[in-house]
Amino acid sequence: MTDEAQATAAVDAAGVVTAWSVQAESLLGYAAAEVLGRPAADLLAANEAGRGRTPPHALQHWAGQHWAGQHWAGQHWAGQVAVRHRDGHRLDLWLRAHPVQQAAGRAQWFLVGFPAGSPPIGDPEDARRGGDIREMLDWAVTQTPVNVALLDMDMRHLRLNAAQCRVLGLETEAAGLGLRLTDLISSPGSEAAVARVRQVARTGEPTLWTGFDQAPGESRGHAWEVTLSAVKDPAGRVRGVLAVGLDVTEHHLARERLAVVNEASRRIGSTLDVTRTAEELVEVAVPRLADFAVIDLLDSVLRGDEPASGPVAGTVPLRRLACGSVLDNSPEAVVRPGQVHSFPEHSPPADCLVTGQTVNTRDAGRNMARWEAQDPGRAAVADRYGFHSVMVVPVRARGARLGIAIFVRHQRPEPFEDDDLVLAEEIVARAAVCIDNARRYTREHATALTLQRSLLPRRLPAQAAVPVATRYLPA
């Protein structure tokens, strides 16, 4: 609030109003002529009036406290009072009273008032003394999107704000009070968090806890950074722990994706072997990106033919080079490495070969249904293991299509997101260059060997020295 909006007045030692500002008239509705010379206590609301008006108690009741002795010694007073507006309604005011002295030596009070809930900037000490500020602080903690919980020394919840209740799947705060985090969430993450809270309660030293967990109120796991700080009484004894949590899932996932890209750069393409390069791609992708992954290349390309630069349409034979899974022995694989197979037309893999674009089954539900109708064997496997999100990424190099990489999720509940798609395309593109280099090396090496063999004589020339030597050997 600006100084222009603050109401000012003066009250003498007898509690009589001796000065009244224009701002006071605007705030309370009384003109100066109606107030000057009257007891200040007449302006109090009904529940404040009638407590006694003998000086200096009239001013004490105006302020709502008994403080006369110390303030006449030169100290000011600040607090909240209830006054009556001229139209009869009650008005809560913040009031600051400053003792001043007239030239004749008489004591007087200079009063500054403003509506409660809007203390002026630059007066934090007065703000901290008011009940409405404490109430606003409670609202702020309750309404903040940051998760806040107050725990006692037994790790039981004393307070939970709305954000924390949502995460814990609680309809009301009361449903979680008196319970520990481990009572609401049974997981290694919750146990680790409670152990860290105990440490803070024991030592009194603040700490930061980080973890990844899925709470009852969440549809997917989230990464958290939780600041834990001891709550101490004036004597310095720890009475509880305040936990303030931030959801850092996006930063966590971004770091994980960057780590996958770095690992792909380091591991993929360690040899000039097509199969081994495909295996390295699968090893990088599982389990950090997908629960199950396969790499299929066009069989014609592996036989030595040059890859086609345009769409690869129709039912084309593919050779499985590698597969990997979070489950032992990759039971989701209908086709094993080394085997040749094909996908029906209009299935997501076939669409990927035709368009050269990544296909995400979240956007291709109709095609998936058609695929399942044409390929009941794969449909049965997908249903058995609960495939819920599939990406098909083209393996392309030098503008040519070499095959496809398929990534599946069935253990992790969250579907592939756009950032996952970008990550898959990045690591497949790196692998595609290595696969094409290995393929070209293998073909050129085979061509060189063939040429060398063609230059060799088909039979050894006759040696004249052999019969000559035989003629002169002793009998």
Legacy VTK file of the C-alpha trace (Angstrom):
# vtk DataFile Version 3.0
C-alpha trace
ASCII
DATASET POLYDATA
POINTS 475 float
0.000 0.000 0.000
1.293 3.469 -0.799
1.729 6.184 1.823
-1.091 8.162 0.172
-3.541 5.380 1.037
-2.614 5.293 4.727
-4.934 7.019 7.171
-3.338 9.186 9.871
-4.696 10.736 13.053
-3.522 12.039 16.427
-4.814 11.212 19.910
-3.816 13.000 23.099
-2.986 11.404 26.432
-6.671 11.504 27.396
-7.603 9.456 24.336
-9.254 12.350 22.503
-8.820 12.724 18.752
-6.853 15.886 18.022
-6.055 15.441 14.308
-7.794 13.656 11.417
-6.432 13.303 7.856
-8.213 13.240 4.515
-7.112 9.610 4.133
-8.719 8.766 7.498
-11.969 10.368 6.310
-11.811 8.311 3.113
-11.077 5.070 4.973
-13.642 5.331 7.808
-16.206 7.706 6.280
-16.095 10.260 9.099
-15.412 13.912 8.334
-12.912 15.680 10.554
-15.681 17.761 12.222
-17.416 14.550 13.328
-14.341 13.110 15.027
-12.162 15.899 16.377
-12.594 16.381 20.115
-14.290 13.010 20.585
-12.822 9.998 22.420
-10.994 7.697 20.032
-12.685 4.717 21.695
-16.013 5.843 20.174
-14.696 4.596 16.862
-14.135 1.054 18.086
-16.392 -1.740 16.868
-19.087 -2.946 19.283
-16.996 -5.811 20.652
-14.044 -3.477 21.337
-15.987 -0.578 22.904
-17.090 -0.370 26.504
-13.895 -1.805 27.973
-13.179 1.465 29.793
-12.195 4.844 28.412
-10.105 6.500 31.111
-6.764 7.793 29.869
-4.630 6.197 28.719
-6.889 3.138 28.516
-8.982 4.560 25.672
-5.939 4.356 23.468
-5.113 0.945 24.904
-8.518 -0.345 23.869
-8.093 1.282 20.467
-4.991 -0.822 20.086
-6.524 -3.831 21.790
-3.674 -4.334 24.279
-2.384 -2.841 27.574
0.929 -1.300 26.663
0.837 2.246 28.100
3.812 2.262 30.408
6.486 1.060 28.024
5.301 3.140 25.072
5.128 6.405 26.977
8.805 5.765 27.478
9.262 6.266 23.726
8.401 2.918 22.132
5.798 2.523 19.421
3.028 -0.054 19.237
1.629 -1.953 16.268
-1.261 -4.393 15.964
-4.705 -5.106 14.574
-7.908 -3.440 15.827
-11.566 -3.501 14.797
-13.271 -0.149 14.172
-16.738 0.915 13.066
-17.167 2.572 9.672
-19.557 5.502 9.493
-22.084 3.332 7.619
-22.020 0.816 10.492
-19.954 -2.064 9.092
-16.941 -3.423 10.917
-13.488 -2.730 9.495
-10.291 -4.464 10.608
-7.281 -2.158 10.593
-3.580 -2.462 11.046
-2.605 0.312 13.432
0.795 1.771 14.297
0.968 4.183 17.218
4.026 6.403 17.665
4.438 8.435 20.881
5.243 12.111 20.227
5.596 15.108 22.491
4.171 18.587 21.910
6.147 21.785 22.485
4.342 22.260 25.802
5.588 18.851 26.911
2.240 17.099 26.647
2.275 13.515 25.351
0.381 12.606 22.202
0.010 9.619 19.894
0.475 9.759 16.132
-1.571 6.945 14.549
-1.157 5.353 11.112
-3.818 2.892 9.961
-4.561 0.810 6.868
-6.857 -2.126 6.044
-5.783 -5.438 7.580
-4.145 -7.846 5.147
-2.219 -5.161 3.311
0.660 -4.004 5.499
2.884 -1.410 3.858
6.071 -2.447 2.135
9.105 -1.847 4.242
7.524 -2.690 7.612
8.069 -6.463 7.975
8.238 -6.335 11.764
4.683 -5.061 11.967
3.585 -7.647 9.395
4.927 -10.536 11.445
2.889 -9.521 14.494
-0.514 -9.827 12.884
-2.814 -12.779 12.975
-3.937 -12.215 9.400
-0.366 -12.660 8.150
-0.147 -15.983 9.956
-3.424 -16.954 8.342
-2.142 -15.922 4.920
1.011 -17.943 5.512
-1.124 -20.978 6.276
-3.088 -20.398 3.057
0.133 -20.035 1.107
1.520 -23.334 2.395
-1.786 -25.078 1.712
-2.179 -23.713 -1.815
1.408 -23.750 -3.105
2.035 -26.265 -5.933
5.206 -27.315 -4.121
4.707 -30.411 -1.940
4.936 -29.584 1.775
4.711 -31.925 4.760
5.438 -31.397 8.452
6.441 -34.494 10.420
6.888 -35.129 14.117
9.801 -36.935 15.719
8.124 -40.290 15.063
7.929 -39.494 11.321
4.139 -39.079 11.470
2.441 -36.385 9.397
1.320 -33.298 11.311
0.472 -31.200 8.250
0.061 -31.939 4.538
-0.667 -29.318 1.920
-3.003 -29.897 -1.024
-0.200 -30.722 -3.472
1.217 -33.413 -1.194
-2.252 -34.869 -0.629
-2.747 -35.198 -4.398
0.561 -37.014 -4.793
-0.257 -39.393 -1.942
-3.741 -40.063 -3.312
-5.460 -38.546 -0.255
-8.843 -36.874 -0.638
-8.299 -34.758 2.471
-5.408 -33.802 4.702
-7.075 -35.544 7.639
-6.774 -38.889 5.829
-2.974 -38.730 6.104
-2.470 -37.136 9.511
-0.830 -39.409 12.055
0.469 -41.749 9.353
4.012 -42.225 8.105
4.972 -42.096 4.451
5.679 -45.843 4.560
2.092 -46.397 5.756
0.837 -44.818 2.537
3.496 -46.011 0.067
5.258 -49.342 0.379
8.394 -49.090 -1.741
12.177 -48.883 -1.376
11.955 -45.195 -2.283
9.572 -44.331 0.548
11.669 -46.306 3.035
14.804 -44.464 1.940
13.024 -41.111 2.296
11.827 -41.884 5.834
15.326 -43.018 6.804
16.701 -39.664 5.625
14.018 -37.798 7.612
15.051 -39.730 10.739
18.619 -38.640 10.138
17.585 -34.972 10.043
15.483 -35.386 13.196
18.460 -36.973 14.945
21.186 -34.575 13.841
19.242 -31.364 13.264
21.205 -30.841 10.041
19.300 -30.082 6.803
19.782 -32.340 3.814
18.531 -32.964 0.264
16.958 -36.288 -0.668
16.503 -37.309 -4.302
14.615 -40.331 -5.555
12.301 -41.796 -8.186
9.037 -43.373 -7.108
5.395 -43.802 -8.032
2.874 -42.718 -5.443
-0.784 -43.853 -5.233
-1.985 -40.541 -6.633
0.290 -40.715 -9.687
-0.291 -42.413 -13.027
3.475 -42.742 -13.577
6.684 -42.550 -11.610
8.147 -39.169 -10.746
11.588 -37.944 -9.765
11.726 -35.831 -6.614
14.137 -33.489 -4.910
13.066 -33.033 -1.289
14.638 -30.486 1.055
14.495 -31.759 4.639
15.053 -29.263 7.455
14.733 -29.600 11.216
12.053 -27.555 12.999
13.489 -26.315 16.306
11.923 -24.605 19.328
13.421 -21.411 20.838
15.672 -23.565 23.023
17.174 -25.229 19.943
15.547 -28.622 20.446
14.385 -30.430 17.289
10.620 -30.850 17.430
9.937 -32.071 13.910
11.028 -32.054 10.267
9.738 -29.944 7.379
9.803 -31.642 3.960
9.494 -29.496 0.821
9.472 -31.496 -2.415
9.956 -30.451 -6.045
8.960 -32.584 -9.019
12.090 -32.777 -11.211
10.878 -35.564 -13.502
11.496 -33.675 -16.743
15.073 -32.843 -15.754
15.604 -36.442 -14.651
14.325 -37.858 -17.941
16.363 -35.353 -19.956
19.519 -36.444 -18.140
18.670 -40.107 -18.749
18.096 -39.510 -22.461
21.382 -37.643 -22.756
23.125 -40.537 -21.011
21.625 -42.978 -23.552
22.868 -40.848 -26.450
26.353 -40.718 -24.921
26.363 -44.475 -24.417
25.217 -45.027 -28.000
28.097 -42.877 -29.278
30.544 -44.875 -27.216
29.282 -48.434 -27.785
27.624 -48.673 -31.193
29.942 -49.415 -34.109
32.827 -50.956 -32.220
33.394 -53.419 -35.094
32.765 -53.595 -38.842
30.251 -56.352 -38.317
26.616 -55.749 -39.237
25.147 -58.215 -36.745
27.288 -57.027 -33.862
26.363 -53.396 -34.555
22.654 -54.307 -34.456
23.204 -56.142 -31.150
24.933 -53.079 -29.696
21.938 -50.908 -30.615
19.590 -53.294 -28.804
21.890 -53.400 -25.754
21.826 -49.595 -25.506
18.033 -49.371 -25.902
17.040 -52.094 -23.411
16.083 -51.364 -20.672
16.826 -47.627 -20.632
14.456 -46.802 -23.478
12.374 -49.920 -24.146
11.421 -53.227 -22.531
11.839 -55.103 -25.807
13.613 -54.195 -29.051
14.377 -55.853 -32.399
16.439 -54.886 -35.456
15.329 -56.166 -38.880
17.169 -55.386 -42.145
16.051 -56.000 -45.703
17.265 -59.426 -46.682
18.174 -58.172 -50.160
20.549 -55.614 -48.624
22.274 -58.274 -46.553
22.700 -60.411 -49.655
24.764 -57.625 -51.201
22.200 -55.655 -53.206
22.250 -51.877 -53.003
19.457 -50.505 -50.804
16.546 -48.735 -52.464
16.400 -44.957 -52.097
12.602 -44.793 -52.396
9.673 -46.426 -50.592
9.870 -50.128 -49.851
6.303 -51.235 -50.520
4.538 -54.554 -50.322
5.389 -57.603 -48.278
9.183 -57.657 -48.278
11.467 -60.221 -46.615
13.380 -58.978 -43.576
16.137 -60.713 -41.697
16.177 -60.436 -37.918
19.669 -59.382 -36.817
19.164 -58.815 -33.086
16.563 -58.774 -30.336
16.685 -58.033 -26.620
14.315 -57.878 -23.670
14.111 -57.164 -19.963
12.789 -60.739 -19.728
15.128 -63.692 -19.949
15.661 -65.134 -23.452
13.369 -62.542 -25.091
10.138 -64.604 -24.984
8.289 -61.788 -26.811
10.246 -62.520 -30.015
8.167 -64.438 -32.570
11.164 -64.414 -34.932
14.692 -65.236 -33.782
17.972 -63.681 -34.988
19.040 -65.049 -38.359
15.515 -65.921 -39.479
13.825 -64.295 -42.474
10.233 -63.090 -42.095
7.867 -60.353 -43.266
5.182 -58.039 -41.888
1.754 -57.743 -43.465
0.892 -54.675 -45.502
-0.507 -51.702 -43.586
1.075 -52.881 -40.348
3.172 -50.231 -38.530
6.482 -51.803 -39.705
5.266 -51.901 -43.320
4.037 -48.306 -43.082
7.431 -47.278 -41.730
9.215 -48.822 -44.741
6.811 -47.122 -47.159
6.884 -43.624 -45.637
10.381 -43.631 -44.194
8.902 -42.012 -41.061
8.762 -43.217 -37.473
5.449 -44.800 -36.500
4.194 -44.497 -32.935
1.257 -46.765 -32.131
-0.354 -44.088 -30.005
-1.099 -42.436 -33.338
-1.711 -45.645 -35.280
-4.287 -47.563 -33.291
-6.334 -48.436 -36.376
-3.269 -49.805 -38.154
-2.379 -51.863 -35.086
-5.850 -53.393 -35.070
-5.558 -54.225 -38.753
-2.088 -55.707 -38.163
-3.391 -57.898 -35.355
-6.205 -59.139 -37.599
-3.700 -60.089 -40.329
-1.083 -61.538 -38.007
-2.796 -63.409 -35.122
0.497 -64.961 -33.951
2.103 -61.607 -33.183
-1.220 -60.311 -31.836
-1.347 -63.163 -29.323
2.184 -62.400 -28.113
1.415 -58.684 -27.809
-1.672 -59.488 -25.762
0.119 -62.041 -23.588
2.906 -59.656 -22.584
0.784 -56.528 -22.510
2.345 -54.452 -25.284
0.919 -50.975 -24.823
3.323 -48.699 -26.656
5.339 -49.454 -29.800
7.680 -47.325 -31.906
8.903 -48.393 -35.340
11.919 -46.376 -36.503
13.390 -46.604 -40.025
17.042 -47.609 -40.343
18.295 -45.191 -43.006
21.755 -44.304 -44.306
22.790 -42.109 -47.240
19.099 -41.597 -48.047
18.462 -45.340 -48.442
16.229 -47.540 -46.308
18.007 -50.523 -44.836
15.327 -51.845 -42.478
13.498 -51.048 -39.248
14.062 -50.940 -35.490
11.099 -51.757 -33.224
10.891 -50.609 -29.595
8.203 -51.909 -27.242
7.065 -51.136 -23.699
5.111 -53.626 -21.654
6.726 -53.519 -18.194
7.057 -49.755 -17.782
3.537 -48.283 -17.503
4.217 -44.944 -19.208
3.886 -44.833 -23.019
6.553 -43.505 -25.350
6.532 -39.712 -25.435
7.709 -37.338 -28.127
11.101 -37.007 -26.446
11.456 -40.796 -26.457
10.743 -40.796 -30.174
13.467 -38.202 -30.769
15.888 -40.273 -28.684
15.064 -43.470 -30.619
15.607 -41.737 -33.948
18.936 -40.350 -32.714
20.448 -43.652 -31.636
19.036 -45.545 -34.652
20.538 -42.923 -36.990
23.939 -43.426 -35.362
23.613 -47.188 -35.660
22.406 -46.959 -39.272
25.613 -45.239 -40.385
27.694 -47.917 -38.640
25.547 -50.721 -40.106
25.858 -49.276 -43.603
29.627 -48.881 -43.219
29.901 -52.476 -41.999
27.666 -53.684 -44.830
29.702 -51.871 -47.462
32.963 -53.101 -45.956
31.698 -56.685 -45.955
30.543 -56.414 -49.570
33.750 -54.747 -50.766
35.859 -57.247 -48.845
33.943 -60.108 -50.430
34.328 -58.495 -53.864
38.072 -58.129 -53.359
38.413 -61.762 -52.355
36.424 -62.831 -55.387
38.637 -60.743 -57.648
41.780 -62.169 -56.098
40.524 -65.688 -56.628
39.649 -64.952 -60.238
43.207 -63.803 -60.917
44.744 -66.982 -59.606
45.533 -69.721 -62.231
42.971 -72.469 -62.385
45.771 -75.156 -62.401
49.502 -75.256 -61.793
51.777 -75.089 -64.887
53.777 -78.171 -65.860
57.295 -78.255 -64.445
59.969 -79.491 -66.953
62.553 -79.899 -64.220
60.714 -82.814 -62.711
61.111 -85.343 -65.547
64.691 -84.166 -66.220
65.685 -84.756 -62.624
64.002 -88.130 -62.689
66.022 -89.212 -65.752
69.332 -88.719 -64.013
68.463 -90.290 -60.698
70.449 -93.481 -59.970
68.591 -96.630 -60.530
LINES 1 476
475 0 1 2 3 4 5 6 7 8 9 10 11 12 13 14 15 16 17 18 19 20 21 22 23 24 25 26 27 28 29 30 31 32 33 34 35 36 37 38 39 40 41 42 43 44 45 46 47 48 49 50 51 52 53 54 55 56 57 58 59 60 61 62 63 64 65 66 67 68 69 70 71 72 73 74 75 76 77 78 79 80 81 82 83 84 85 86 87 88 89 90 91 92 93 94 95 96 97 98 99 100 101 102 103 104 105 106 107 108 109 110 111 112 113 114 115 116 117 118 119 120 121 122 123 124 125 126 127 128 129 130 131 132 133 134 135 136 137 138 139 140 141 142 143 144 145 146 147 148 149 150 151 152 153 154 155 156 157 158 159 160 161 162 163 164 165 166 167 168 169 170 171 172 173 174 175 176 177 178 179 180 181 182 183 184 185 186 187 188 189 190 191 192 193 194 195 196 197 198 199 200 201 202 203 204 205 206 207 208 209 210 211 212 213 214 215 216 217 218 219 220 221 222 223 224 225 226 227 228 229 230 231 232 233 234 235 236 237 238 239 240 241 242 243 244 245 246 247 248 249 250 251 252 253 254 255 256 257 258 259 260 261 262 263 264 265 266 267 268 269 270 271 272 273 274 275 276 277 278 279 280 281 282 283 284 285 286 287 288 289 290 291 292 293 294 295 296 297 298 299 300 301 302 303 304 305 306 307 308 309 310 311 312 313 314 315 316 317 318 319 320 321 322 323 324 325 326 327 328 329 330 331 332 333 334 335 336 337 338 339 340 341 342 343 344 345 346 347 348 349 350 351 352 353 354 355 356 357 358 359 360 361 362 363 364 365 366 367 368 369 370 371 372 373 374 375 376 377 378 379 380 381 382 383 384 385 386 387 388 389 390 391 392 393 394 395 396 397 398 399 400 401 402 403 404 405 406 407 408 409 410 411 412 413 414 415 416 417 418 419 420 421 422 423 424 425 426 427 428 429 430 431 432 433 434 435 436 437 438 439 440 441 442 443 444 445 446 447 448 449 450 451 452 453 454 455 456 457 458 459 460 461 462 463 464 465 466 467 468 469 470 471 472 473 474
